[in-house]
């Protein structure tokens, strides 16, 4: 007579845990190629900026070395001093900050107000007008650049920084984004404010604007970045040295000192840093706005 030993520790629960562990391992293994690809792409995206940062601290002789190294052999800040003391750079930095901030503020105001009107008001030909506004996104800027220049010349704003603000009074992308978000705001909330005696401006400034802070930050970041790097139209409209923005200054630097790679790299780094700082402060709100600005209520 034989006796069979039964392992009572291997019940249904134990079997489920083993199967669940194997499933998780297989899931991780399936995700390894995707994570590896994303890691490689991230390194490729960040590598130029890392090279830019370290190269800004290299002397000129190391930059033209046929066998360069990532880290500087001799750390130097001489080019930073030369850039800051060079005539035109501090003023170009201020001009860029002023233009970018002014355009961002104006477009945030016009986009939020126009988007709110298109989302919550009823008036004749509303949809047709909105489609016409959206159609302007299909027109390349180079097509309207000459007419814009003629209009700016008629306004006596040639070689004036205000011209860059006047041609950017509104943004089709901003209006579309704010309309999409404002449609998700409950109409009952606005009606309740009207019943309590609130005026339209009070509703817009105290109800709509606080709720629209996240998508408005997203629009503002995109606008600020676009204006900070804007080169084409400023190169057409700006002629004076004291009116130049940073892209124009760097272009002039390259034209005059076409072999001074150290000046180009340092100037490029100083141009990028303010944008990175601005994005770092608004990153959380920017991400939240990018996630919610397209929701429909």
Helices and strands as residue ranges (DSSP letters): H 12-55, H 60-63, H 78-85, H 89-120, H 126-135, G 136-138, H 141-154, H 162-166, H 172-182, H 187-195, H 200-203, I 204-208, H 209-211, H 213-228, H 232-237, G 241-243, H 246-256, H 261-292
